[in-house]
Amino acid sequence: MVSMLVSSGADLQSERRVAREFVSATEREHGHPILSDHLRVVLESERDIPPDLVIGRAHHNGETMAVAMAAPGHGRHVLEVVVPHAHVSTSPTGALAAQLISAVGEETAKVGAHALTWWVSAHETWADTVALDLSMRPERELLQMRMSLTADHRSEFASIACATDSIDIASDLDAALRVNNRAFADHPEQGGWTSDDLSRRIDAPWFNPADVRVHRRDGVVIAFCWTKRHDATEHDELLGEIYVVAVDPDYHGSGLGRGIVAAGLHHISAAISSEAMLYVDASNEAAVNLYTRLGMGVHHRERAWVMHLGASRT
C-alpha cells in the first residue's frame, strides 16, 4: 500500500532533501526540467525554508513514488507535482497524484492558504483528468513563445533597444525589487517578492548578473529584462529565456517595454543562444501582441488549475 507523508513548517530540511533527490532523478528520466523556477528556488536554496511551505510525498517500502509541493505565492499557494513518466491520461500515477494533491491541499489549508494554483505542462495529459476529478477549475493559460534569432534580428533589436547595462548587485537590488513588485502588483507568482525571494534566485547556480539588463533614469533602475540560459536537453537545444520583464508603471505607454524587451533579445542573441523563449499569460494581450510583433510565435500552452481550500471550497 502506498502511504502519504505531508509536512509543513520551517523544519523541512530532510524532506526537502528527499524531494530534491527525487525531482532530480525524475528529471533525468524525463530528459528535461519539470519544476518551475518558483518551486525550484525554494527546493534548492540553502536559505531558510518559508514557514508555510508544504511538501507531500507518496512512498511504498521506503521508495518515493511521487512528490508534491505547495509554496507561497502572492495571495495563494502554487502547487507542482512530480511523478515518473505519466504522459497518458490513463496512467495509474494519475490516481496516485490525486491522492497526494488532496493530502497536500488539506495541509496547505492548515497553514492558512485559501487556494492552490496547479500549473500543468503541455505534455502532462493525465493532469487535466486529475484536476477535473478533484473539482478544480481552469483559471489561467500560459503561452511559451519562441523565435530563432538571426543576424538581421540582432541588428533590428540593437536599433530599437533602450540603453542597458548589467545589474549591480551591490546597489541595484532594492530598486529592482521595487520595480518588480510595482509591475506585478496583482500577479500570483511574480508579485509581492521579498528580498529573500530575490536572493534565492541570485543564489541559484544559473544566475549571471550580466544577464539582467537594467535601464536607469537619473541613476535609478526603472526597468529591467532578466534573461536566463537553459542548457540543451534531450528535447531542446540551448535556449535563452526572457525570464522577467518589468517596467515601473509610471513609465507605461512610453515605449520602454518594447525597448527593454528588444535589449533582452539582443543580449540573448549576442551572449546566450540563437534560440529565444519566454512565458506570458495568454490573457495579457498587450504583451502577446508586443512579442508577436517582435517575431515570436507560440510554441505550446500550459494551464493553471485552481483548488479552493477549507471553508472556501465549494
C-alpha positions in Angstrom: 0.0 0.0 0.0 1.2 3.5 -0.9 1.5 5.9 2.1 1.3 9.6 2.1 3.6 11.8 4.2 2.8 15.5 4.2 4.8 18.1 6.2 4.8 21.9 6.6 6.6 24.5 8.6 10.2 25.6 8.8 11.7 22.2 9.9 11.6 20.5 6.5 15.3 20.1 5.7 15.2 16.3 5.5 12.0 16.2 3.4 13.3 18.9 1.2 16.5 16.9 0.6 14.5 13.7 -0.3 12.2 15.7 -2.6 15.2 17.4 -4.3 16.8 14.0 -4.9 13.6 12.5 -6.3 12.9 15.5 -8.6 16.5 15.4 -9.9 16.2 11.7 -10.7 12.8 12.1 -12.3 14.0 15.0 -14.5 16.9 12.9 -15.6 14.5 10.1 -16.6 12.3 12.6 -18.5 15.2 14.3 -20.1 14.1 17.8 -19.3 13.3 20.0 -16.3 9.9 19.6 -14.7 9.8 22.1 -11.9 9.2 25.8 -12.5 11.7 28.3 -11.0 9.1 29.4 -8.4 9.3 25.9 -6.8 12.9 25.1 -7.7 14.5 28.0 -5.9 12.6 27.1 -2.7 13.6 23.4 -3.1 17.3 24.0 -3.9 18.0 27.2 -1.9 20.3 26.9 1.2 18.4 29.8 2.7 15.7 29.4 5.4 12.6 27.4 4.3 9.4 29.5 4.0 7.4 28.7 7.2 4.2 27.9 5.1 5.9 25.6 2.6 4.2 22.2 2.2 5.9 19.1 0.9 4.0 15.9 0.3 5.5 12.5 -0.6 3.9 9.3 -1.7 6.1 6.3 -0.8 6.0 2.5 -0.6 8.5 0.2 1.1 10.9 3.1 1.5 10.7 4.2 -2.1 9.4 7.6 -3.1 6.7 7.3 -5.8 5.6 11.0 -6.2 6.3 14.4 -4.7 4.0 17.4 -4.5 5.0 20.8 -3.2 2.9 23.9 -2.4 4.9 27.1 -2.0 3.5 30.5 -1.0 2.9 32.8 -3.9 1.2 36.2 -3.9 -2.1 35.6 -2.2 -2.2 31.8 -2.7 0.0 28.7 -2.8 1.5 27.4 -6.0 1.4 23.6 -6.4 3.5 21.4 -8.5 3.5 17.6 -8.8 6.4 15.4 -9.9 5.7 11.7 -10.8 7.7 9.3 -13.0 6.7 9.1 -16.7 3.0 9.5 -16.9 2.4 11.0 -20.4 -1.0 9.4 -21.0 -4.3 10.2 -19.3 -4.9 6.5 -18.4 -1.6 6.3 -16.4 -2.1 4.7 -12.9 0.1 7.5 -11.5 -2.8 9.9 -12.1 -4.7 8.3 -9.2 -1.6 8.5 -7.0 -1.2 12.2 -7.9 -4.9 12.8 -7.0 -4.4 11.3 -3.5 -1.2 13.3 -3.0 -2.7 16.6 -4.1 -5.7 16.1 -1.8 -3.4 15.4 1.1 -1.2 18.5 0.3 -4.4 20.6 0.0 -5.5 19.6 3.4 -2.2 20.6 4.9 -2.0 23.8 3.0 -5.3 24.8 4.4 -3.9 24.3 7.8 -1.1 26.9 7.2 -3.8 29.5 6.2 -3.9 29.2 2.4 -7.3 29.6 0.8 -6.4 28.2 -2.7 -3.9 26.2 -4.6 -2.8 27.0 -8.2 -1.5 24.0 -10.1 0.5 24.7 -13.2 0.3 21.8 -15.7 2.7 21.4 -18.5 1.6 20.6 -22.0 2.9 17.1 -22.0 1.2 16.1 -18.7 -2.0 15.0 -20.5 -3.0 12.9 -17.4 -3.2 16.0 -15.2 -6.4 17.5 -16.7 -8.3 14.4 -15.8 -6.9 14.5 -12.2 -7.8 18.2 -11.9 -11.4 17.6 -13.0 -11.7 14.7 -10.7 -10.6 16.9 -7.8 -13.2 19.6 -8.8 -10.5 22.1 -9.8 -11.4 24.8 -12.3 -9.2 26.1 -15.1 -8.1 29.7 -14.4 -5.2 30.8 -16.5 -3.4 29.8 -19.6 0.3 30.4 -20.2 1.9 30.6 -23.6 5.5 29.6 -24.2 6.7 31.7 -27.2 9.9 31.2 -29.1 11.9 32.6 -32.0 15.1 31.9 -33.9 17.4 34.9 -33.7 19.2 35.8 -36.9 21.8 38.4 -37.6 19.1 40.6 -39.0 17.1 40.3 -35.8 20.2 41.3 -33.8 20.7 44.4 -35.9 17.0 45.3 -35.6 16.9 44.8 -31.8 20.1 46.9 -31.4 18.4 49.7 -33.2 15.2 49.8 -31.0 16.6 48.7 -27.7 16.8 51.1 -24.8 20.2 51.6 -23.1 21.0 48.9 -20.6 23.9 47.5 -18.6 24.4 44.7 -16.1 22.7 44.8 -12.8 24.9 45.9 -9.9 24.3 43.5 -7.1 25.7 46.0 -4.6 23.4 48.9 -5.4 20.5 47.9 -7.7 18.7 45.2 -5.8 16.3 47.4 -3.8 15.3 49.4 -6.9 14.9 46.2 -9.0 12.7 44.7 -6.3 10.6 47.8 -6.1 10.1 47.8 -9.9 9.2 44.1 -9.9 6.6 44.5 -7.3 5.0 47.6 -8.8 5.0 46.0 -12.2 3.5 42.7 -10.9 1.3 44.1 -8.1 -1.5 41.6 -8.9 0.4 38.7 -10.2 0.1 35.5 -8.2 3.6 34.2 -8.7 5.7 37.2 -9.6 4.2 39.8 -7.3 4.9 40.5 -3.7 8.5 39.3 -3.8 10.6 39.8 -0.7 14.3 40.3 -0.5 14.6 36.6 0.3 12.7 35.7 -2.9 15.1 37.8 -4.9 18.1 36.5 -3.1 17.2 32.8 -3.6 17.3 33.5 -7.4 20.5 35.3 -7.2 22.0 32.4 -5.2 20.9 29.9 -7.9 23.7 28.3 -9.9 22.4 29.6 -13.2 22.4 33.3 -12.1 24.6 35.7 -14.0 24.4 39.4 -13.3 25.4 40.2 -16.9 22.1 38.5 -18.0 20.0 41.0 -16.0 19.8 44.1 -18.3 18.7 47.2 -16.3 17.6 50.6 -17.7 18.2 53.5 -15.4 16.7 57.0 -15.2 18.7 59.5 -13.2 20.9 56.7 -11.9 17.9 54.6 -10.6 16.6 51.4 -12.1 13.2 51.9 -13.7 13.0 48.8 -15.9 14.8 45.5 -16.4 14.9 42.5 -18.6 16.2 39.4 -16.8 17.4 36.8 -19.2 18.4 33.2 -18.5 20.4 30.4 -20.1 18.8 26.9 -20.4 21.3 24.2 -21.3 20.4 21.8 -24.1 18.3 18.8 -23.1 17.1 15.6 -24.9 14.1 17.7 -26.2 15.5 21.2 -26.7 18.7 22.8 -27.9 20.4 25.6 -25.9 17.8 28.3 -25.2 17.9 31.9 -23.9 14.9 32.8 -21.9 13.4 36.2 -21.2 12.8 35.3 -17.6 11.3 38.6 -16.2 10.4 41.8 -17.9 9.4 44.6 -15.5 8.8 48.3 -16.2 7.8 50.8 -13.5 4.1 51.6 -14.1 5.0 55.3 -14.0 6.6 54.8 -17.4 3.9 52.7 -19.1 3.0 54.0 -22.5 6.4 55.4 -23.1 7.7 52.6 -25.4 10.0 51.5 -22.7 8.5 48.0 -22.6 9.4 47.4 -26.3 12.9 48.9 -25.7 13.7 46.7 -22.7 12.4 43.5 -24.4 14.5 44.3 -27.5 17.5 44.8 -25.2 16.9 41.4 -23.7 16.6 39.7 -27.1 19.7 41.4 -28.3 21.6 40.2 -25.3 20.3 36.6 -25.7 21.4 36.6 -29.4 24.8 38.1 -28.6 25.7 36.2 -25.4 23.5 33.1 -24.8 21.8 31.5 -27.8 20.3 31.9 -31.3 17.0 30.5 -29.9 14.9 32.6 -27.5 11.8 31.8 -25.5 9.6 33.3 -22.8 6.4 32.6 -20.9 3.4 35.0 -21.0 -0.2 34.9 -19.8 -2.4 34.3 -22.7 -4.8 37.0 -21.3 -2.1 39.6 -21.5 -3.0 40.8 -25.0 -0.6 43.8 -24.9 2.4 41.6 -24.1 1.4 38.8 -26.5 1.0 41.4 -29.3 4.3 43.0 -28.5 6.2 39.7 -28.6 4.4 38.7 -31.8 5.4 42.0 -33.5 9.0 41.3 -32.5 8.9 38.0 -34.3 7.9 35.4 -31.6 5.4 32.6 -32.1 3.5 30.3 -29.8 5.4 27.0 -29.2 3.0 25.4 -26.7 0.4 26.2 -24.0 0.3 25.4 -20.2 -2.7 25.6 -17.9 -3.3 26.6 -14.3 -6.0 24.7 -12.3 -7.3 26.1 -9.0 -8.4 24.2 -6.0 -10.2 26.2 -3.2 -9.3 25.0 0.3 -11.0 24.8 3.6 -14.2 26.8 4.2 -13.8 28.5 0.8 -14.1 25.1 -1.0 -17.4 24.5 -2.7 
